[in-house]
């Protein structure tokens, strides 16, 4: 399909929804819709999945492709992807399996390990699990302090606690449990925070490595949505061989989770130069402060072109 033919497609940009990341998703949706229009797409409609008329609008709108700009539960976990499969509407980014695997951090860790991608030691608690003092002491003895406690199926740093004393563990587990799902407890890895975007389907390619400079205890919500110039160093200040290893592992994670279109894997690089993967985002943020578009720009891919490529990837066999 030529670019002229592509630009005539009827595109639905899906955003909003019901997750904790609803407002960020709406920001991403507006930014992507505008970028597609700037790229030359003639028919672009932004739809809020949470609107009462959404099911009617998407099923009767004659859309050729859906651009998913949703984050978190119902948007990034395979739910909306399955719905679009039923409607036979092609869509951007990962399918049902890849989306679900990327969202379930405990499942992703198993797939990382099977692909020989180092990740932090930790344990997963079933939903609603309460720990005794003895069990808390055992976890701290096993993994040390600090620990990170997080929902196993949430994103964008919601519900995460950095635990520095065993007495904080029960409250941290309660906070992470508020989403109603499993809770992941992981050993804290010290080092440089980086993220590696990857784009592509069958032959994915890594974009420049982004170093995240925060001055905070971790890359939390406040930091994530401040201007990118305050926190993104591109390319990361790493030896060439370490940066390349991180890129190789990000591509390996993309493949292991069966991602399509794009992904963005977060790492900690230890003082020994070992990139340890933390998680993979299957639909990274797409706002002006977001990491993937920032990295793409440094690779010479402006935002309208990036969004156009995502549409093209969605239509690949």
N, C-alpha and C positions, 0 to 999 in steps of 0.2 A: 504494500500500500504506500503510495506517495504521500509526502507531507501535505499536499493540497487536498488529497482525499481524506487524510487523517483529520484535517482541520474542519471538515464538514460533518464529522461524527457528532451525535447527540450525547453529551457527557453529563453524567450526574456526579457531583462531588458530595460525598456522604460525610457528615460531621455531626458533632453534638453527642446525642445518646444520653446514657444514664450513669456513666462511670464517674469516679472522682475527678477524672481528667476532662470532663465535659467542656469547660470553658477554654482550655488549651486546644481541644479538638476543634472548637468553633473558630478559634484564631487560625489554626492550621488550614481549616476548610476555606476560610475567606482568602487566605494568602495563596492557596493552590488554585482556587477559582480565578483569582485575578491574574496569576502567572499564566494559566492556560489561555485566558483571553489575550494577554500580551503576546503569547506565542502564536496567535492567529486562529485559535479555535472559535468557531462562530456560534456554537450552541452549548453553553455551559450553565448548568443550574445547580445552585447550592441547596442541598436538602438536609434538614435536621432530622435525624433518625427518630428522635423522641416526639416529633410532631404527630398529632392524632391522625393526620391524613397521609403519613409517610408510606404505608403499605400500598395504598391506592395510587399515590403519585409515582412510586418507583415501578409498580407493576403495569401501570397504564400509560406511562410517559414516553414509551418508544425509545428508551435509552439504548445506545449502542455499547456503552462501556461505563463502568462506575469507578470513580477515583475515590478510594477509601482514605479519608483523613481523620480516622477515629483512633482513639487511644484507650487502653484499659479494657475492662470487662464489656462484653457485648460487641466491641468494635475490633479488638486486636486478638481476641481469643478463639476465633473460628466461628463465632455465632453469626455475624453479618455475612461472613464468607459463605457459610452453608445456605443461608437464605438466598443469596445471589446465585448460588449453584442451582437451586430449585427453579429460579426464574430464568435460568440460562442467560444471565447477563455477565459478560466478562468483567473482571475487576482487577485493580492494581494490587500488587504485593502478594504475600504468601497465601496459599490455599488453606483449607480447613485444618489439615494435619500440621503444617508448618506453623500456622498461627497459634494453635492450641499448645504445641510443644514449646514454642518460644515464650508463651505466657506463663506456663506452669514451670517455675524456676527449678523445682525439684526434678521434674522430668528432663528439662534441659541439661541439668548437671549430669544425669545418667548418660545422655547422648554425647555430651562433651567428653566424658571419661571413656566412652566406647571409641571416640575419635582421637584419643590420646591428647586432648587439650586440657592442660592443667587448670584446675579450679579449686576454690578454697574448701578445706575440710569443714564438715558441718553435719547437721542432722535435721530431719523434718518431723514436726509434730502434727498429728492428725487434728482436724478442726475440733475446737472446744477442749483440747487437752489441758489439764491443770497439772503443774509439777509440784511435787513435795520439795521441802527444803533439801532433802538428801539428793533428789534428782537434779535440782539446780546445782548443788555442789559438784555432782558427778560431771555435769556438762562443762562447768568451768574447769574442772580438773582435766577433762579430756581435751578441750579445745583452747583453754587459756583465755585471757582477757587482753584487750577488749574483744567483744563479740558484736556482731550485727544481727539483729532480730528483725525479720520482715515478713509481710504476707507472701506466701508462695505464689500467689496469682494476682498481684497488683503491680502497678508501674509508677514511674515518675516520683519515686521516693516517698510515696504515701505510706504511712504506718511503719516507717523504719525507725529503729532506735539503736543508738550506739551504746552498748552496755559496758560500763567500766568497773562495776562492782556486782557481785552475785546477788545482792539485795535488790538490784534493779530488774533482774530477769523476769520475775512474775508479772510486773506491770508492763514490761516490754512485750511479753507474750500476749497479754490481754489486749494491748493496743493493736498488735498485728492480727489478732483474731477477729477484730471488729468487722472485717470483710466477710467473715463466715467461712473462710477456707483454711487450708493447712498453713502452718507457720514454719518458716525456714530460719534456722540458727546457723551462722557461719563464723568461722575464725576470721578475725580481722587480718588483712594482708597489708603490711606497710610498704609504701613506695609511691611512685608517680602515678596519678590517675590519667588514663588516656582513653580515647574511644576511637574505634576504627569503622567507618562506614564502608559498606560493600554494596555495589549495584550490579544487577544482572540476573539472568535465569540459569541456563545450563553452564555458562562460562562466566561466573561472577568475577568482578575485579574490585580490589580494594582501592579506596580513595585515600588521600593523605591522612596520616595519623594526627589526631587532635590531642594536644596536652590540655588538661583541665586544671586551671589554677584557681583555687577558691579562697584560701585563708580560713576556711570553715572546717569543722570536724569531718564532714563529708559533703559530697555534692548533693545538697538538699534542695528542697523546692524553691527557696528564696534565691539561691544562687542560679538554679537552672534557668530562671526566667528573667534574670538581669541581662543587660546588653552583652552580647557575645564578646565584644572587644575587651571586657573586663576579665574574662575567664578563659578564652580560647587562644592557645598558642599553636599556630599552624605554619610549618610542620612542627611536630613535637620535638623538644630538645633531647633527642635520643641518638645514640650511635646508629649508624645506617643499618647494621646487621640486626640490632634489636628492633628497630622500626619495621624492618622487613619481616622479622619473625612474627611480630604482632599482626601484621597484615596477612601473613600466611594462616595464622590461627583464626583470624576473623573470617577469612574465606572458608576455612575448614568448618567453622561453626555454622556459617550460612548453609553449607552443604549438608552438614549433619542434621540440622533442624528442618531441612527441605524448604528453605526460604526461596522466595522468588521476588524479583523486582528490586528490593533493597533490604538491607538489615543494618544494624549498628551495634557492634559488640563493645562492651565496656571492659577494660582491663585495669589491673594494678601491675606496674612494672617494679619488681623488687630491686633492691640495691645490687643484686647479682645479675641484673639484666634479664630476668625471667618474666615474661608477660603472663599473668594469671587472669583468666577470664572470669568475670563476675556475672554477666547476663547478656542476652541478645534481645534487642528491640526489633520486632518485625515491622512496625510502622513508627519510625522515629518522628519526632516533632518536625513540623514543616512551617515554622514561623521565622521571622527575621532573626531571632536569637538562637535558632536551633542549630544543632551541631552538624547534621548531615548537609544541609544547604551551604553552610559556611565552609565545610571541607570541599564540597563540589566546586564552589567558586574558586578556591585555591588550585583546583585541578583544571580550571578554565571552562567549567560548565556553569553557566548562569542559571538562575532559578527557573525561568520559563522553559529553557531547553531541558533541564532536568525533569520537570513535570511532563514534558512532551515524551521524553524517553520512557518514563514510567507507563504512559498510555501505550506506547509501542510494545513494551514488554508484556503488558496485560493481554495484548492481542496475539502474541506469539503462540504457535501450536505447542 
